[in-house]
C-alpha cells in the first residue's frame, strides 16, 4: 500500500502547554485512513470486522505520525476494567486484557481505542511519565482513572505535575439512560445525581459522562481538561457505538488516542 499523507490528530492545549518536546500526543479522528464503508477512514479497531490489512495500515499511519514503527504502538484488549498495565522496552505487540497503560520508556506509543467511551491521555512532562486510559462509565466508576495516576506515580511521576485530557467521547446531550442506570450511580454515591438531567422520555435521564470523568480526575489531584467533542452527532470525524446501534448497522470503527515519550 502506498505511502499517504499522515492523519492529523487533535491536540490538547493543556497537554501541549506543559510540553518540552519530549512528549507527543494526539486524539486521532476517523479522517486520514484507508478503511471503507461503515469503517470509512482511520479505523484502528482490531476487534472490528474491518479488513485486516486496512486496520494494519491505519495503525501504521498513527505510528508514523510519532516517527515510530507500528510495532511500538501498544494497545490493550479493552474490557471496561480498572486495570492498568506498565509498558516498558520489552513490549512486543501483545494485547493483555486491561483498560489503561503507563510508561516512562521513550519510544513506546500508548494508544487507547474508543467509539463513545472516554479516551484520557496523561503526562508528567517534568518527570517523563505518560499514561492512556479507556474510561467508559464502568471504567470511570471502577477507578481506572485513579489507578492510572497511581501507576504513573509508581514510575516516578508527581501527582501535582500530572496533566490529563479527555478526548472525543459521547456528550451529555447524546447519552440517554434508563432508571436502573441512574439507580446504580446513586447507590454508589448519592452526590452523583449532579451528572444526570431530565430526558424527553419518561423515567429516563441524560447522563454527563465527561463531567463524571473530569470530576474523578480533579478529585484525584491532577489538572484536567475536557475537549468537549461529542462523538455521537459528528459523523464526519468520529465513530460512535451508540450511533451505529441506533442506525441498525452491523459493526463500527474505533478511533485512537495516543501518547508517547519521543527521543529527541
Residue pairs with C-beta under 8 A, 6 or more apart in sequence:
1 34
1 53
1 57
4 34
4 61
5 32
6 32
6 61
6 64
6 65
7 28
7 29
7 31
7 32
7 33
7 42
7 61
7 62
7 65
8 31
8 32
9 25
9 26
9 27
9 28
9 29
9 65
9 257
9 258
10 26
10 27
10 28
10 29
10 167
10 168
10 227
10 229
11 25
11 26
11 27
12 25
12 27
12 121
12 165
12 167
12 225
12 227
13 225
14 163
14 165
14 223
14 224
14 225
15 23
15 25
15 121
15 123
15 163
15 165
15 225
15 259
16 25
18 123
18 125
18 163
19 123
19 125
20 125
21 262
21 264
22 106
22 125
22 128
22 261
22 262
22 264
23 123
23 125
23 128
23 130
23 259
23 260
23 261
23 262
24 66
24 259
24 260
24 262
25 121
25 123
25 130
25 165
25 257
25 258
25 259
25 260
26 62
26 65
26 257
26 258
26 259
27 119
27 121
27 165
27 167
27 168
27 227
27 229
27 255
27 257
28 42
28 44
28 62
28 255
28 256
28 257
28 258
29 41
29 42
29 168
29 237
29 238
29 255
30 40
30 41
30 42
30 43
30 236
30 237
30 238
30 239
30 253
30 255
31 41
31 42
31 236
31 237
32 41
32 42
32 61
33 40
33 41
33 42
33 43
33 44
33 54
33 57
33 58
33 61
34 54
34 57
34 58
35 41
35 42
35 43
35 50
35 51
35 54
35 55
35 58
35 253
36 51
36 54
38 244
38 249
38 250
38 251
38 252
38 253
39 45
39 48
39 50
39 54
39 251
39 252
39 253
40 253
41 253
42 58
42 61
42 62
42 255
42 256
43 50
43 54
43 55
43 58
43 239
43 253
43 254
43 255
44 55
44 58
44 59
44 62
44 75
44 111
44 113
44 253
44 254
44 255
44 256
45 55
45 113
45 115
45 252
45 253
45 254
46 55
46 75
46 95
47 77
47 254
48 55
48 251
48 252
48 253
48 254
49 250
49 251
50 251
50 253
56 70
59 70
59 73
59 256
60 70
62 70
62 73
62 109
62 111
62 256
62 258
63 69
63 70
63 72
63 73
63 109
64 70
66 109
66 258
66 260
66 262
67 262
68 107
68 109
68 260
68 262
71 92
71 93
72 91
72 107
72 108
72 109
72 260
73 109
73 111
73 258
74 87
74 91
74 101
74 103
74 108
74 109
74 110
74 111
75 95
75 111
75 112
75 113
75 256
76 85
76 95
76 96
76 97
76 98
76 99
76 100
76 101
76 112
76 134
77 95
77 96
77 97
77 98
78 98
78 99
78 112
78 113
78 134
79 97
79 98
79 99
80 99
80 117
80 134
80 136
80 138
80 139
80 142
81 97
81 98
81 99
81 138
81 139
81 142
81 144
82 99
82 139
82 142
82 143
82 144
82 147
83 97
83 98
83 99
83 100
83 144
83 147
84 98
84 99
84 100
84 101
84 102
84 131
84 133
84 144
84 147
84 148
84 150
84 151
85 96
85 98
85 100
85 101
85 102
86 101
86 102
86 103
86 151
86 154
86 155
87 101
87 102
87 103
87 105
87 108
87 110
88 103
88 105
88 108
89 105
89 107
89 108
91 108
99 112
99 133
99 134
99 135
99 139
99 144
100 112
100 131
100 132
100 133
100 134
100 144
100 147
100 148
100 151
101 110
101 112
101 131
101 132
102 110
102 122
102 129
102 130
102 131
102 132
102 148
102 151
102 152
102 155
103 110
103 129
103 130
103 131
103 155
103 261
104 127
104 128
104 129
104 130
104 155
104 156
104 261
105 261
106 128
106 260
106 261
106 262
106 263
107 260
107 261
107 262
107 263
108 260
108 261
109 258
109 259
109 260
110 130
110 131
110 132
110 258
110 259
110 260
111 132
111 256
111 257
111 258
112 119
112 120
112 132
112 133
112 134
112 256
112 257
112 258
113 119
113 134
113 254
113 255
113 256
114 134
114 167
114 168
114 169
114 231
114 254
114 255
114 256
114 257
115 231
115 238
115 239
115 240
115 241
115 244
115 252
115 253
115 254
115 255
116 136
116 169
116 170
116 175
116 231
116 232
116 240
116 241
116 242
117 134
117 135
117 136
117 139
117 169
117 170
118 134
118 135
118 136
118 140
118 166
118 167
118 169
118 209
118 210
118 213
119 132
119 133
119 134
119 135
119 166
119 167
119 168
119 169
119 256
119 257
120 132
120 133
120 135
120 145
120 148
120 164
120 165
120 166
120 167
120 213
120 217
120 257
121 130
121 131
121 132
121 164
121 165
121 167
121 257
121 258
121 259
122 130
122 131
122 132
122 133
122 148
122 149
122 152
122 162
122 163
122 164
122 222
122 259
123 129
123 130
123 131
123 162
123 163
123 164
123 259
124 130
124 152
124 157
124 158
124 161
124 162
124 163
125 161
125 163
126 158
126 161
127 156
127 157
127 158
127 161
128 156
128 261
129 152
129 155
129 156
129 157
129 162
130 152
130 259
130 260
130 261
131 148
131 149
131 151
131 152
131 259
132 148
132 257
132 258
132 259
133 139
133 144
133 145
133 148
134 144
135 144
135 145
135 166
135 213
136 209
137 207
137 209
137 212
139 145
140 209
140 212
140 213
140 216
141 185
141 188
141 212
145 164
145 213
145 216
145 217
145 220
146 216
146 220
149 157
149 159
149 162
149 220
149 221
149 222
152 162
153 159
159 220
159 221
159 222
160 221
160 222
162 222
162 223
163 222
163 223
163 224
163 225
164 217
164 222
164 223
164 224
164 225
165 224
165 225
165 226
165 227
166 210
166 213
166 214
166 217
166 224
166 225
166 226
166 227
167 227
167 229
167 257
168 227
168 229
168 230
168 231
168 234
168 237
168 238
168 255
168 257
169 209
169 210
169 213
169 229
169 230
169 231
170 209
170 230
170 231
170 232
170 240
170 242
171 208
171 210
171 228
171 229
171 230
171 231
171 232
172 197
172 206
172 207
172 208
172 209
172 210
172 211
173 206
173 230
174 230
174 231
174 232
174 233
174 242
175 206
175 207
175 208
175 209
175 232
175 242
176 199
176 201
176 204
176 205
176 206
176 207
177 196
177 204
177 205
177 206
177 207
178 203
178 204
179 203
179 204
179 205
181 205
181 207
182 196
182 205
182 207
185 192
185 193
185 195
185 196
186 192
186 193
192 212
194 211
195 207
195 208
195 209
195 211
195 212
195 215
196 205
196 206
196 207
196 208
197 205
197 206
197 208
198 205
198 206
199 205
199 206
210 226
210 228
213 226
214 224
214 226
217 224
218 224
229 237
229 238
231 238
231 239
231 240
231 243
232 240
232 242
232 243
233 243
235 243
238 255
239 252
239 253
239 254
239 255
240 252
241 252
243 252
244 251
244 252
